[in-house]
Amino acid sequence: MRRAWALWLMCASAAAATLSPTDTNGEIGVRVEGLAYPPTLARELESGLTNRLYLRVTVLDGPAALRVSTAEIAIRYDLWEQIFIVTRTVDRAPAETRKLANLTEMNTYLASLHVPQLFAARSLLANRDLTLRAELLLNPIGREKLRMIRKWVAENSTTVNADQGISTSNTVFNRIFEQYADGSDLAAVWRVELTSPPFRPAAPAYEGR
């Protein structure tokens, strides 16, 4: 029953959502629009606890995966200052933090979610039609387990295969997503998977923001 409910949420969330590649100074990212988040999210966002949205983005050449990149978007409502603090971390790059003034701004941010600079365009096949696949999870694991995983990643964050761009931190995120697929109790009840239209890094006709 729980698994069926999770699958229903996934399908409902993805029905109207779109995934598009973006290009920022030769770095490819993604923009996700139209996601149907859980109806309880607004209340959870204002609770003062940190909510975490995870993305795993894969560059595909047909069925073959060329690159994988992961991102974490941590959202915390500061009860004292009454603002939202959004911290975005991509792989092992330094975290970027921004402040949003109210729930309206927070909803606007989530409605058109932009995660830039996931892949260097020069590292991809320039003249082939590629696609992007994005998997998204919301609050997939308990906070204590998350703290332990983040500590482990910080202590063991080294590149495993430079040619594929897959890091130790990606391995940890992969395990989180695989636990969901296996129906583990560590799974999130909100998961979405989206695929972009084909694009060519050598001649980007996609969004340049």
BALOBA-1460 file (C-alpha; in Angstrom, 3 decimals):
// residues 209
<rec num="1" residu="m" x="0.000" y="0.000" z="0.000"/>
<rec num="2" residu="r" x="2.783" y="2.401" z="0.923"/>
<rec num="3" residu="r" x="4.632" y="1.602" z="-2.288"/>
<rec num="4" residu="a" x="1.476" y="2.183" z="-4.371"/>
<rec num="5" residu="w" x="0.922" y="5.539" z="-2.623"/>
<rec num="6" residu="a" x="4.499" y="6.584" z="-3.337"/>
<rec num="7" residu="l" x="4.126" y="5.646" z="-7.004"/>
<rec num="8" residu="w" x="0.891" y="7.651" z="-7.230"/>
<rec num="9" residu="l" x="2.650" y="10.686" z="-5.805"/>
<rec num="10" residu="m" x="5.485" y="10.264" z="-8.281"/>
<rec num="11" residu="c" x="3.134" y="10.083" z="-11.266"/>
<rec num="12" residu="a" x="0.976" y="12.984" z="-10.099"/>
<rec num="13" residu="s" x="4.012" y="15.167" z="-9.426"/>
<rec num="14" residu="a" x="5.582" y="14.465" z="-12.793"/>
<rec num="15" residu="a" x="2.429" y="14.767" z="-14.928"/>
<rec num="16" residu="a" x="2.779" y="18.482" z="-15.710"/>
<rec num="17" residu="a" x="6.448" y="18.941" z="-14.848"/>
<rec num="18" residu="t" x="9.143" y="19.662" z="-17.427"/>
<rec num="19" residu="l" x="12.927" y="19.337" z="-17.447"/>
<rec num="20" residu="s" x="15.058" y="21.588" z="-19.658"/>
<rec num="21" residu="p" x="18.835" y="21.932" z="-20.103"/>
<rec num="22" residu="t" x="20.386" y="25.333" z="-19.398"/>
<rec num="23" residu="d" x="23.739" y="26.795" z="-20.405"/>
<rec num="24" residu="t" x="25.634" y="29.136" z="-18.086"/>
<rec num="25" residu="n" x="29.022" y="30.135" z="-19.505"/>
<rec num="26" residu="g" x="29.604" y="26.738" z="-21.057"/>
<rec num="27" residu="e" x="28.305" y="24.829" z="-18.033"/>
<rec num="28" residu="i" x="25.158" y="22.771" z="-18.471"/>
<rec num="29" residu="g" x="22.515" y="22.732" z="-15.766"/>
<rec num="30" residu="v" x="18.813" y="21.971" z="-15.501"/>
<rec num="31" residu="r" x="15.590" y="23.843" z="-14.948"/>
<rec num="32" residu="v" x="12.599" y="21.952" z="-13.523"/>
<rec num="33" residu="e" x="9.205" y="23.609" z="-13.840"/>
<rec num="34" residu="g" x="5.691" y="22.663" z="-12.862"/>
<rec num="35" residu="l" x="6.431" y="20.189" z="-10.073"/>
<rec num="36" residu="a" x="3.468" y="19.276" z="-7.873"/>
<rec num="37" residu="y" x="5.024" y="19.151" z="-4.420"/>
<rec num="38" residu="p" x="3.285" y="17.417" z="-1.493"/>
<rec num="39" residu="p" x="0.416" y="19.550" z="-0.118"/>
<rec num="40" residu="t" x="2.043" y="19.546" z="3.332"/>
<rec num="41" residu="l" x="5.268" y="21.138" z="2.088"/>
<rec num="42" residu="a" x="4.293" y="24.766" z="2.790"/>
<rec num="43" residu="r" x="3.655" y="23.933" z="6.444"/>
<rec num="44" residu="e" x="6.863" y="21.931" z="6.692"/>
<rec num="45" residu="l" x="8.892" y="24.739" z="5.129"/>
<rec num="46" residu="e" x="7.770" y="27.169" z="7.831"/>
<rec num="47" residu="s" x="8.405" y="24.740" z="10.682"/>
<rec num="48" residu="g" x="11.964" y="25.917" z="11.294"/>
<rec num="49" residu="l" x="13.337" y="22.449" z="10.476"/>
<rec num="50" residu="t" x="15.565" y="21.926" z="7.451"/>
<rec num="51" residu="n" x="13.921" y="20.368" z="4.394"/>
<rec num="52" residu="r" x="16.169" y="18.797" z="1.786"/>
<rec num="53" residu="l" x="15.572" y="18.258" z="-1.911"/>
<rec num="54" residu="y" x="18.004" y="15.935" z="-3.675"/>
<rec num="55" residu="l" x="18.571" y="15.771" z="-7.425"/>
<rec num="56" residu="r" x="20.521" y="13.199" z="-9.396"/>
<rec num="57" residu="v" x="21.020" y="14.304" z="-13.009"/>
<rec num="58" residu="t" x="22.349" y="11.948" z="-15.681"/>
<rec num="59" residu="v" x="23.493" y="12.836" z="-19.196"/>
<rec num="60" residu="l" x="22.320" y="10.143" z="-21.607"/>
<rec num="61" residu="d" x="23.499" y="9.223" z="-25.092"/>
<rec num="62" residu="g" x="20.609" y="6.960" z="-26.002"/>
<rec num="63" residu="p" x="20.461" y="4.436" z="-23.141"/>
<rec num="64" residu="a" x="24.120" y="4.996" z="-22.171"/>
<rec num="65" residu="a" x="24.897" y="7.189" z="-19.148"/>
<rec num="66" residu="l" x="27.803" y="9.563" z="-19.839"/>
<rec num="67" residu="r" x="27.902" y="11.733" z="-16.731"/>
<rec num="68" residu="v" x="26.194" y="11.848" z="-13.355"/>
<rec num="69" residu="s" x="25.926" y="14.844" z="-11.054"/>
<rec num="70" residu="t" x="24.111" y="15.247" z="-7.750"/>
<rec num="71" residu="a" x="22.793" y="18.291" z="-5.943"/>
<rec num="72" residu="e" x="21.281" y="19.014" z="-2.552"/>
<rec num="73" residu="i" x="19.008" y="21.987" z="-1.900"/>
<rec num="74" residu="a" x="18.573" y="22.605" z="1.825"/>
<rec num="75" residu="i" x="15.765" y="24.954" z="2.880"/>
<rec num="76" residu="r" x="15.471" y="26.352" z="6.407"/>
<rec num="77" residu="y" x="13.068" y="28.950" z="7.723"/>
<rec num="78" residu="d" x="14.710" y="31.290" z="10.207"/>
<rec num="79" residu="l" x="12.005" y="31.731" z="12.855"/>
<rec num="80" residu="w" x="13.762" y="34.759" z="14.345"/>
<rec num="81" residu="e" x="14.387" y="36.743" z="11.142"/>
<rec num="82" residu="q" x="11.367" y="35.208" z="9.352"/>
<rec num="83" residu="i" x="13.220" y="34.531" z="6.121"/>
<rec num="84" residu="f" x="14.023" y="31.399" z="4.162"/>
<rec num="85" residu="i" x="17.668" y="30.364" z="3.810"/>
<rec num="86" residu="v" x="18.345" y="28.182" z="0.758"/>
<rec num="87" residu="t" x="21.685" y="26.387" z="0.480"/>
<rec num="88" residu="r" x="22.531" y="24.620" z="-2.781"/>
<rec num="89" residu="t" x="25.426" y="22.158" z="-3.010"/>
<rec num="90" residu="v" x="26.470" y="20.481" z="-6.275"/>
<rec num="91" residu="d" x="28.763" y="17.456" z="-5.897"/>
<rec num="92" residu="r" x="31.857" y="18.641" z="-4.010"/>
<rec num="93" residu="a" x="31.696" y="22.301" z="-5.068"/>
<rec num="94" residu="p" x="31.385" y="24.981" z="-2.363"/>
<rec num="95" residu="a" x="27.818" y="25.537" z="-1.209"/>
<rec num="96" residu="e" x="25.891" y="28.595" z="-2.415"/>
<rec num="97" residu="t" x="23.419" y="30.306" z="-0.095"/>
<rec num="98" residu="r" x="20.623" y="32.771" z="-0.794"/>
<rec num="99" residu="k" x="17.866" y="34.323" z="1.300"/>
<rec num="100" residu="l" x="14.216" y="34.564" z="0.307"/>
<rec num="101" residu="a" x="11.952" y="37.047" z="2.044"/>
<rec num="102" residu="n" x="8.700" y="35.103" z="2.324"/>
<rec num="103" residu="l" x="6.739" y="32.015" z="1.340"/>
<rec num="104" residu="t" x="5.687" y="33.580" z="-1.968"/>
<rec num="105" residu="e" x="9.321" y="33.963" z="-3.019"/>
<rec num="106" residu="m" x="10.041" y="30.441" z="-1.789"/>
<rec num="107" residu="n" x="7.183" y="29.017" z="-3.861"/>
<rec num="108" residu="t" x="8.370" y="30.933" z="-6.928"/>
<rec num="109" residu="y" x="11.856" y="29.513" z="-6.480"/>
<rec num="110" residu="l" x="10.527" y="25.948" z="-6.246"/>
<rec num="111" residu="a" x="8.093" y="26.408" z="-9.145"/>
<rec num="112" residu="s" x="10.973" y="27.121" z="-11.529"/>
<rec num="113" residu="l" x="13.869" y="25.273" z="-9.944"/>
<rec num="114" residu="h" x="17.210" y="26.068" z="-11.591"/>
<rec num="115" residu="v" x="20.342" y="24.083" z="-10.790"/>
<rec num="116" residu="p" x="23.163" y="25.463" z="-12.968"/>
<rec num="117" residu="q" x="26.669" y="24.258" z="-13.759"/>
<rec num="118" residu="l" x="26.282" y="20.523" z="-13.335"/>
<rec num="119" residu="f" x="28.418" y="19.516" z="-16.335"/>
<rec num="120" residu="a" x="31.071" y="21.210" z="-18.485"/>
<rec num="121" residu="a" x="29.708" y="21.326" z="-22.040"/>
<rec num="122" residu="r" x="33.197" y="20.675" z="-23.422"/>
<rec num="123" residu="s" x="33.272" y="17.297" z="-21.635"/>
<rec num="124" residu="l" x="30.226" y="16.007" z="-23.535"/>
<rec num="125" residu="l" x="29.760" y="14.671" z="-27.059"/>
<rec num="126" residu="a" x="29.378" y="17.917" z="-28.957"/>
<rec num="127" residu="n" x="27.470" y="16.854" z="-32.080"/>
<rec num="128" residu="r" x="25.165" y="14.132" z="-30.784"/>
<rec num="129" residu="d" x="21.624" y="14.373" z="-29.533"/>
<rec num="130" residu="l" x="21.832" y="13.950" z="-25.780"/>
<rec num="131" residu="t" x="19.133" y="13.958" z="-23.124"/>
<rec num="132" residu="l" x="19.091" y="14.642" z="-19.408"/>
<rec num="133" residu="r" x="17.332" y="12.494" z="-16.823"/>
<rec num="134" residu="a" x="16.645" y="14.019" z="-13.410"/>
<rec num="135" residu="e" x="15.530" y="12.107" z="-10.325"/>
<rec num="136" residu="l" x="14.290" y="14.161" z="-7.388"/>
<rec num="137" residu="l" x="13.704" y="13.111" z="-3.777"/>
<rec num="138" residu="l" x="12.322" y="15.196" z="-0.930"/>
<rec num="139" residu="n" x="13.505" y="14.495" z="2.626"/>
<rec num="140" residu="p" x="14.423" y="10.883" z="1.849"/>
<rec num="141" residu="i" x="16.139" y="9.923" z="5.112"/>
<rec num="142" residu="g" x="16.142" y="10.739" z="8.804"/>
<rec num="143" residu="r" x="18.078" y="13.769" z="10.003"/>
<rec num="144" residu="e" x="20.496" y="11.795" z="12.181"/>
<rec num="145" residu="k" x="21.343" y="9.425" z="9.341"/>
<rec num="146" residu="l" x="21.773" y="12.423" z="7.052"/>
<rec num="147" residu="r" x="24.196" y="14.013" z="9.506"/>
<rec num="148" residu="m" x="26.249" y="10.823" z="9.596"/>
<rec num="149" residu="i" x="26.277" y="10.514" z="5.801"/>
<rec num="150" residu="r" x="27.325" y="14.143" z="5.327"/>
<rec num="151" residu="k" x="30.149" y="13.632" z="7.827"/>
<rec num="152" residu="w" x="31.262" y="10.482" z="5.997"/>
<rec num="153" residu="v" x="31.151" y="12.272" z="2.621"/>
<rec num="154" residu="a" x="33.228" y="15.165" z="3.988"/>
<rec num="155" residu="e" x="35.861" y="12.735" z="5.232"/>
<rec num="156" residu="n" x="35.918" y="10.536" z="2.122"/>
<rec num="157" residu="s" x="35.146" y="12.943" z="-0.711"/>
<rec num="158" residu="t" x="37.617" y="11.971" z="-3.445"/>
<rec num="159" residu="t" x="37.220" y="11.416" z="-7.164"/>
<rec num="160" residu="v" x="36.725" y="7.783" z="-8.138"/>
<rec num="161" residu="n" x="36.773" y="8.100" z="-11.934"/>
<rec num="162" residu="a" x="37.730" y="11.428" z="-13.477"/>
<rec num="163" residu="d" x="36.651" y="10.302" z="-16.956"/>
<rec num="164" residu="q" x="33.084" y="9.695" z="-15.821"/>
<rec num="165" residu="g" x="32.961" y="12.519" z="-13.301"/>
<rec num="166" residu="i" x="31.525" y="10.268" z="-10.595"/>
<rec num="167" residu="s" x="32.632" y="11.067" z="-7.051"/>
<rec num="168" residu="t" x="32.351" y="9.356" z="-3.706"/>
<rec num="169" residu="s" x="29.542" y="11.734" z="-2.764"/>
<rec num="170" residu="n" x="27.639" y="10.592" z="-5.868"/>
<rec num="171" residu="t" x="27.977" y="7.012" z="-4.667"/>
<rec num="172" residu="v" x="26.299" y="7.953" z="-1.408"/>
<rec num="173" residu="f" x="23.458" y="9.710" z="-3.232"/>
<rec num="174" residu="n" x="23.100" y="6.715" z="-5.545"/>
<rec num="175" residu="r" x="22.552" y="4.497" z="-2.525"/>
<rec num="176" residu="i" x="19.802" y="6.814" z="-1.299"/>
<rec num="177" residu="f" x="17.989" y="6.600" z="-4.632"/>
<rec num="178" residu="e" x="18.480" y="2.830" z="-4.826"/>
<rec num="179" residu="q" x="17.002" y="2.418" z="-1.351"/>
<rec num="180" residu="y" x="13.883" y="4.154" z="-2.607"/>
<rec num="181" residu="a" x="13.664" y="1.845" z="-5.614"/>
<rec num="182" residu="d" x="13.955" y="-1.172" z="-3.317"/>
<rec num="183" residu="g" x="11.073" y="0.004" z="-1.122"/>
<rec num="184" residu="s" x="13.286" y="0.474" z="1.912"/>
<rec num="185" residu="d" x="11.960" y="2.207" z="5.031"/>
<rec num="186" residu="l" x="14.593" y="4.866" z="4.353"/>
<rec num="187" residu="a" x="12.724" y="5.840" z="1.203"/>
<rec num="188" residu="a" x="11.074" y="9.175" z="0.499"/>
<rec num="189" residu="v" x="7.345" y="9.154" z="-0.225"/>
<rec num="190" residu="w" x="7.887" y="11.883" z="-2.850"/>
<rec num="191" residu="r" x="10.010" y="10.980" z="-5.833"/>
<rec num="192" residu="v" x="9.903" y="12.315" z="-9.405"/>
<rec num="193" residu="e" x="11.815" y="11.285" z="-12.515"/>
<rec num="194" residu="l" x="11.893" y="13.544" z="-15.598"/>
<rec num="195" residu="t" x="13.599" y="13.456" z="-19.000"/>
<rec num="196" residu="s" x="14.524" y="16.484" z="-21.091"/>
<rec num="197" residu="p" x="14.068" y="16.946" z="-24.840"/>
<rec num="198" residu="p" x="17.203" y="16.114" z="-26.907"/>
<rec num="199" residu="f" x="19.884" y="18.796" z="-27.132"/>
<rec num="200" residu="r" x="23.365" y="19.228" z="-28.614"/>
<rec num="201" residu="p" x="26.082" y="20.872" z="-26.488"/>
<rec num="202" residu="a" x="27.894" y="22.118" z="-29.635"/>
<rec num="203" residu="a" x="24.928" y="24.160" z="-30.811"/>
<rec num="204" residu="p" x="22.885" y="25.085" z="-27.745"/>
<rec num="205" residu="a" x="19.428" y="26.268" z="-28.694"/>
<rec num="206" residu="y" x="18.286" y="25.825" z="-25.134"/>
<rec num="207" residu="e" x="17.874" y="28.317" z="-22.355"/>
<rec num="208" residu="g" x="21.027" y="30.305" z="-21.649"/>
<rec num="209" residu="r" x="20.323" y="31.328" z="-18.083"/>
